[in-house]
Amino acid sequence: MAMDTQELTSILLPYQAEYVWDQSPVIIYEKSRRIGLSWGEAAASVLDAAASKAAGGMDCWYIGYNKDMAEEFIRDCANWAKSFNEVCDDVSEEIITDEGKDILTYVIRFASGFRIIALSSRPSNLRGKQGRVILDEAAFHDNLDELIKAAFALLIWGGKVRIISTHDGEENPFNLLIKECRAGKKPYKVYRTTFREALSQGLYKRICAMKGLEWTQEKEDAWAQEIYDFYGDGAAEELDVIPSAGGGVYINRMLVERCQHPDSKVVRLEKPDDFVTNPERTRIIDDWLKDTIKPLIDAMPGKRTVFGQDFGRSGDLSVQWLMQQESPTKYHTPFLIELRNIPFDCQEQITFYLLDNVPLFFHGKFDSRGNGQSLAEKAMQRYGESRIDCVMLSRPWYNQFFPKYKAALESKLITVPESEDVVADHRRVILDKGQPKMDDGRDKGSDGKWRHGDTAVAGVLVNAATLEEGEPAAGVNVPKAENSMNTRPSRLQGRTRAGGLFRRAIGYLAPTNKVTLQYFNGSEWIFIGNFRNEQLAWISLGGDNFNYRTINESGQVLTDKSG
């Protein structure tokens, strides 16, 4: 190695070095964000993968919860390998098949014959794999219990397991595992490092050294305060490593981040207090709409568009969120607008411009509490009761629609902008006594101004708008569905009649019950409709056919696309 043990230890901070050199079979690490532990893990993985078999070398399997985490980790590994002067190939992209699903991986192969494999998404199992397994941000993985069991099976063959995470609630399986270890029920090593502990061991000094900045205690204190302000009331969990009580965050970071799309934009507009008396304000807003919003609307395809708005005037943001239907079950966010300190008449001007000009506007849901009621009512008068819903947000309404919104995020049926502010807003949705609600805390956004979960409220409203099917034609009888709507896919929940292509496929043809289309919701198969033949069944979905199957009158499966 070009770098010896002593030199590596001097580069790492004390808590990183202690972790890297620990050869315990299982290590669980509860940590603060932004302390560089994954960077230290990359060094440890390179040491294991570069070593010969006789020296304890092994493959290393990194499992984060999205592609960005995998890319960042493999870059860190490549940099460490270069520093260690290890002989290895360049990073390559490879596909592994996991129970019928293809997973993109980033791979570095070493002269030892071992590899580092960073997976872009969570595998269903770890059968056939050996070596070191790293579960990064483990608290945010689905079915963590099952993943941990699969990882521990590798210990039989001399592997290692590293479970690293910030917290996501007191009752999360990650925290429950830590409690069992501390109670002596599990024999695994547990580490804990808070943000302030990392600072005391030189975190900010190292950042200054890497950036070529002069360190002073005053600068460190100011930087630390900025970080704590950014996380707001969530700092106890995110930085001080104290899991939140009451069930924790309802919509966690992972759910939002894996639905992020680079083409989804956030547009912001803020005006000073005296703008409300500016006689030119409507002209100024009109110019902004033509210069900023019109090009975005012109770029939208001619597809069904829905709308949701969380209203705010001076204390909170107004957020206007648009989504467009990509398929019967999927919606894409072209852009959302954040308005801060915008007068009531200007908000009305912006709203009506949007809904007058977006393609195929279908339905909008407005926050009708307090000051928002006036705009919601005017929108209903302008566009009609069937297209505008004035929503009085309440615990019962949240309890009905937040689970559907969460299900859409879990199934990646919607896209959201790549914005840390949007992530932070959604972490303001908490579970209280078994029901989702908005908590009372605030976060400092990327612009340095305070937020209160504004995009989360707009998000649940616009997602609820995607579930609308509008009014039937006059004289049409609408029978109630035989199956529970709650078990249907998110896009079909609340549907009481066929719509769009689905209606054309079955509404104009008397069904003969020859072929039945079903959807798998994760636990059972749900009836969707009967068709004359299999071709019509698949046509009704418009190409989005994952998790569907067709069966004949005898119950025999014809085609199964549930993966």
N, C-alpha and C positions, 0 to 999 in steps of 0.2 A: 504493500500500500504506500502511496505517496504521503498519506496522512497517518501518523501513528496514534495509538490510543490516547496518549497524553494530550496531543494536539486537538483531537476530536473533542475530548472532554472540556478543553479550554474554550472551544467554539460554542458548545452547548451551554445553556443556562443550567444551574444546578438541578432543577426539577426535571429538565429534559434529559440530562446525563444520567440521573438516577434511574429513570425509566428505560433509557436505551440499553444500559448495561445489565439490567435485571433479566435474568434468564428463567424466571418462574414460568411454569407451563401456562398459567392463566393470570392475566392482569386485567383488572377493571379500573378504569380511570374516570372519575367524575371531575369535570373541569370547567373553567370559565371559557368564554369565547375569547378569541384574539390573543392567545398566549403561545401559539406556535407548536402545539403538541403534535399535530399531524406532520409538521415539518421534521420533528425529531423522530417520529415513527418511520418516516421515509428513510432516514439514515439507518435505523435498526433493520429495516427490511433489506436494504442493500447489503448490509453486513451478513445477514443470513443467506441471501440468494447468491452472494459472491463466494461464500465459503464452500469448500469441498464437502463431500458427504461425510468423510472421516472427521472433519472439523465441525460437524453439526449443521452443514448447509441444508437448505430446503427451499421449496417453492414458497412464494408469498402471495396470498390472495387478499386484495384490498376490496372491501365492499362498502361504498358510501351509499347515498340515496339518489344521486343524480350524476349526469355525465360530467358536469363542471367539476365536481369533487374528484372524479376519477382522473380527469385531465390534469388538474392541479397536483394531485399526488404523484402521478407518473412523471411530471416535469421535475418535481422535487427529487424523486428517485434518480432521474437522469443526471441532475446536477450533482448529487452526492456521489454517484458512480464516477463521474468525471473527477471530482475532488479526490476520491480514493484511488484514482488511476486504475480502476478495474476494467478488464477486457470484457466488453459487452457489445451487443448489437444496438443499433438505433431503435427508438421506440417504433413499434409496429402496431397496426390495428388488425385485430382478428375477431372473428365471430364464433361464439360458442352457442350450441343449441341446448336450451334448458326446457325440457318437457314441452317441446314443440314451439318454443319462443326463442327467437334469435337475440342474443345479448352482445353488444359491441364491447370489446375489451381492448385495453392498451397494454402492450407486452414489451418487457425488456428481457432479453436472453443473455445469460452470463456464460463465460468460459467454463464455469463449474458445471454447466448443464442445467442449472436451476433458473427459474424465471420469477419475475414480479409481474403479476397480472392484476390490473385495476379494472374492475367491472363497472360499466356505466349504469347498471341498474341491479336491483337485488335478485339473486337467483332463487328458484323455488327450493332448491336443496343443494347440498355440498357433496353428494355421493360421488365417489371416485376421485375426490380431491384429497391431497395430502399437503402438509406443511404448516406455515404460519398463516393464520386467518386474522384479519383486522376488520372489525365492525366499527366503522367511524360514524359518529353521531347516532349511536345505536338506539337511543331513546326515540328516534323519529322513524324507525323502521317498522313496517307492518309485520305482524306476526313475529315479534322479536323472540318470544319464547321458543318457537319452533326453530328459528334461525340459530339461536344459541345452542339448542340441543344438537343440531346438525354440526355446528362448529366444534363442540366438545367431543364429538365422535372422532375427530382427527387426532385427539390426544392419545388414542390407543396406539398410533403409529409414530409417536414421538413428536407430534406437532406442538404448536403454540397457539394460544388464543389471546387476542388483545381486544377488549371491549371498551371503547372510548366514547364519551358523550358529555354534552351539557345536559341539563335536566329538562324534562317536559312533564312536570306534575308529580305529585307525591305518590300516586297510585300507578305510575308507569312501570312496566316490567323491569326497566333498567334500575330504577330506584328500589324496587322490591328486592332485586337480586343483591344490591349493595346492602340493604338491611339484613338480609339473610347471612351475608358474609360477616358483617359486624357483630351479629348475634352468635357467631360461631357455628351456624348451621351449614355453611359452605366454606371449603378450605381455600378460597381464592384470595390473592393479594389485591388490596384496594388502595389506590392513590387518590389524593384530592388536592387540587390547586386552584385557589381563587385568583381573581384578577389582581387584587392588592398583594397577595403573596408573590405572584409573578413579578409585579413591579419591584417589590423589595429584593428580589433576586436578580434584578438588572434588566428587566424586559425593555423599559423605555431607553435605558442607556444603550442597549444593543441596537434598538431602532435608530437612535441618533447616529451611532457609529456606522451603520449600514448606509444611512442617507447623507453622511458627511456633515451632520449638524452638531452644534455645540450643545452639550447637556448641561442643564441647570435644574435645581430642585423646583424652581418656580415654573419652568417649562413642563416638567413632569407632572406637577400638580394640576396645571391648567389642562394638559392633555388628558389626564385621568378623569377630570371633571367633565370634559367634553364627551368622553366615552360613556360615563354614567348618565349624563343628560340625554344622550342619544337613546339609551335603553329605557330611560324613565322608570316607571314603576316595575318594569320587567327586569331591572338590574339585579334584584335579589336572586332571581333564578339564573339569569344569563351570565352574571359576573361574580356574584357572591356564592354561587353553587348551593343555593337553598331551594329545593324543589317546592313549587307552589302548591298550596293546599286547595281543597275543594274540587279536585278532579283535573286541575291544570288547564292548559291551553286547549281549546276545542279544535281550532284549525291551526295546526302547527306549521312551522317553516317548510318542512318537506313537501306538504301537500301543495302549497302555493308555488314553491320554486320549480317543482317538476311540471307545472302547467304554464310556466313562463314561455313567452314566444318573442323572438327578436323583432318581429314586425308589429307587435302591439305597443303602442306609444302612449306616453303620458304628456298631456299638454297643460301647461299651467298659466294662469292669469291672475295677477294681483294688482290692486290699485290702492293709492293712499286714501286717508280718511276724507279729504276734501274733494275727492272725485265725485261724491254723491251730489254736490252742488255745481259741478262743472256743466255749463250749458251745452258743451260739445260732446258730452259723454256718449250719447247714442251714436253719433257719427264716428267717434273713436272706436267704439265697440264694433260698429259695422265694418270699419276698415280692418279691424283685427280678424273678424269673421272671414272676410274676403281673402285676406293675405295668409292667414294661418289655418283656418278650418276648411275653407272651400277646397284647397288642394287635397286634403285628407279625404273629404267626402267624394271628390271626383275619382279618387283611387279605389274607392270601395266597389266591389263587384255588385252586379244586380241581383242581390240575394235578400231574403227576408231579414229585416233589422228590428231588434228590440232594444229597449232603453230602460235604465233605472237611475234614479237620482236620490242621493242623500242631501238634504238641504241644510245650508248654513249661511249665515250672513257675515258677522264680524268675529264671533268667538270660534266657530268651527268652519271647516271647509264645506263648500258645496261640491259634490262629485257627480258628474254626469257620465254614465258608463254605457257604451254602445256594444252590442254583440250582433254578429251575423251568422245565420245558419249555414253550416258547411255540409251537413248531411242530416238525416232524420234525428240523429242523436247528438251531434257535435256542433258547437258554436265557437266562433273566433272573435276576439276583441280587436277591432282595427285601431281604436284609440279610446281613451277616457280623458275627461277634462276636469281639472281641479281649479276651482274658483275661490279666491280668498279676498274678502272685503269688497265684494262686488255688489253694487246697489240692486234693490229688488227689480226695478224696471229693466236694468241691463241683464239680469239673470233671465227674465222673461224673454228678452230679445234674443239671447243666445239659445235658449231652449227651443223657441219656436223656429229659429233658423235651422237648428239641427233637424227637428222632426219634419219640417217642411221640405228638406232637401236630401235627407239620407234615402238610399234606395229602399223601396218596398217596406216602409215603416209599418209594423204590424201591431206592436203593443208596447206600452210603457207603464212602469210602476213608480209612483212618486211618494216620497216621504211626506206625509200630510200632517205631521205634528207641528204645532206652533206656527212659526213664520212660513213654513213650507206649505201650509194648507191653501194659501191664496194662489200660489203658482200652480199647485196641483189642480185646483178647481178650475182655473182658467184654461189649463191644458185639456181637462175633461170637456169643457164647453166648446173648445176649438176642434178637438179631434173625435169626440164622442165617447160615451160610456163604455162601449165595447173595446175601445183601443186604449183607454187610460184608466188605471186603477189608482184611486187615492188611498194609500195604505196608512192606517194608524198603527205605527210600529208598537208592538207590545210583546210581553213574554209569550202569550199563546201563539202570536204570529211567528215569532222567532222559532218557537218550538216546532212549528209546522214546516218552516221553510229552510232553516239553517241545516237540518239533516240532509235535505235534498241538495243544498248547495255543497255541503261537504262530500256527498256521494258523487257529485259531478266532478269535483276536484280529484277525488280518489280514483275515479275512472278516466281521468284526463279527457273529459267530454267538453271542457271549455279551456280557453287560453286566457292568460293574464299578462300584463306588462312586466318586463324585467325591471323591477323597482324595489329597492329595500324598503321604501315607505309603504308600499302595498303589502309586503311581507309583515312589517311591524303592525300595520293596521289590523291584519287578520289575526294576529296574536292577541288582540284585544277581545276576541270572542272566547269566552271561557265557559266551562261547565260548572254550573252552580246547582246543587241538589239534583243532579241528573239531567238538567236542562240547559241548553246553550243560551247565553245572554251576552250583551256587551258590558264589559266592566267599566268602572268609573275613572280609570287611569288615563294618562296622556303620555305621548312620546314626542320628543323633539325630532322633527323630520330633517331631511337632507338640506332643506333651506334654512334650518335653524329655527323654524317656527313650530308651534305646538300643534299636534294632531290628536284626534280622538277616534281612531278606528274608522275614519270616514269612508275609505274605499271598501272596507268589509261590509258596511251597511249598503252601499251602492251595489256591491257585488251580489249580495243575497237578493236584492230587489231585481236586478237585471236577470239573474238566473231564474227567479220566479216568473219573470216575463217570458222566458223561453218555454215555460211549461204551458202557456196559454194556447188555446186553440180557437178562440173567438166564438162568436155566436153562430148557431146553425141558421140555415135559410128558413124563411117563414113557412110554417106548416110542416116542418120536419120533426118527427118524433125521435128523441134521442134516448135509447134504452141505456140503463145503467150497466156498467161492465160487471161481469160475473166474478172476476178476480179482484183481489185487493189491489188498489192503485199503488199502495206503498211498496209493493214488491216488484213493480215494473221498473224498467230502466228509467233514469231520470227524465229523459226527453219525452217519455210516454206517460209519466205520472200525471194524473189529472185529466188525461184524454178521455173524453166520453163519446167521441165519434172519429171516424177516419178523416185524415186531412191530407191535402196535397196529393202526391203520387200514390200514397197508400189508399186514399179514397178512390182514385181513378182505377186502382187495381182491383178493389173489392166492391166498391159502391155501385159500379155500373154492370157488374157481372154477378148473377145470382150464385152464391157459393154452393158447391156440391160436396164440400167436406172431403175432397180427395187428398189435399195436402194441408197440413197444419204447420204454421210458423210459430216457433217458441223462442224465448229469450232466457238465458241463464243469468240470474242476478247474484250469483256467488253461493247460493245455497239450494235453489230449486229452479225448475224450468217453469216459465210463466207463459201463458197463452197470449199470442199476439193476434192471430187471425187465421181463417180458413181460405184456401185458394183453389182454383180449378186445377192448377198444375204447379210444379216446383218453380218454373221460370217466373211466373207471376209473383210468387212469394218473395223471391230474391230481388226482383225489380222494385217491389214496394219499399225496399230499404234504401234505394238510391246508391248502392255501392258500399254503405257502411254496415257490414254484415258480421263483425266480430262478436262472438258470444251468442250467436243465433244458430238454430238448427231447424230442419224440416223433418216431419214424420208423416207416414201414410196412415190410412184408416185403421190399419192393424196395429199401429204403434211402433212399427219398424222405422228406425232412423234412416233417412235417405241421405242427408248431407249434414255434417256437424262441423261448425266453424267456431267452436268454443275454445279452440287452442288446446 
